[in-house]
Amino acid sequence: MATLELDNETTALLSEMAENEHTTLAQLANRLLIECLEDWQDARAADKAYQRIVDGDAKILSWDEVKAGLYDMDN
């Protein structure tokens, strides 16, 4: 558990949003933080994948290769 110190404007906006969504301020803040952190993790993974492509350490597949691989997984 952590305690956050927010400015008045941010607190007011979060309170308004929580009220509109019929949830508590703590639940809303937790959900929003999780969404933000998940987005950050996704962006970091995408950056790493892109860097592997740039470095030549990853193979880029054509759509036909992807489809063939998906078909193989079904059988």
N, C-alpha and C positions, 0 to 999 in steps of 0.2 A: 504494500500500500504506500502511496505517496501523497504528499500535499503539494498543491500547485498554488502559486500566487498569480492572480490574473488582474489586469487593470479593470477599471469600472466599466468601460465601454464593452470589453469582451465579455465580462460577466453578465451585463445587461442583455447582450445579444444571445448568449447561451441560454439565459433564463427565458427569454422570449421564445426561442426555438424549442426548449424543453416543454414549455407550456403548450405550444402548438402541437407538439408530438405526444402530449399526454404522458410524459416520462419525467423522471427526476433529473436534476442538473448533473448529478454524479453519473447516472446511467448514460446520459447523452454525451457527456465529456469522455467517458470511457469508450463509447462506441465510435465517436469521432476520432479519438486518438488511435484506436485500433485500425480504423480505415486508413488513416494517414500513414501509419507505420507499415501497413501492408502494401500500400502504394509505393512507399519508399523502398521496401524490399524488392518489389517487382521491378522498379526502375533500376535498382542496383544490379539485379540479376540480368536485366536486358543490357546494361552497360558492359557487364562481364562477357555476355554472349557475343555482343558486337565486337568487343576487343579480341576475342578468340578468332572471329572471322577476319578482322583486320590483320591479325598476326599470322593468319594462314593455318591456325590450329583447329579449325572447324570446317566441316564439309557442308556446302549449301546444296540442298536437294531441290530438284525440280518438282513441280506439282505432281507429275506422273509418278515419280519415285515415292512421293509421300502417299499417294493413293494406293500404289502397289503395296507399300508397307502396311497400310491400314487393312487392306484386303487380306494380307498374310496373317494379320493378327486375328481376324475373324474365323479363320480356318484352322 
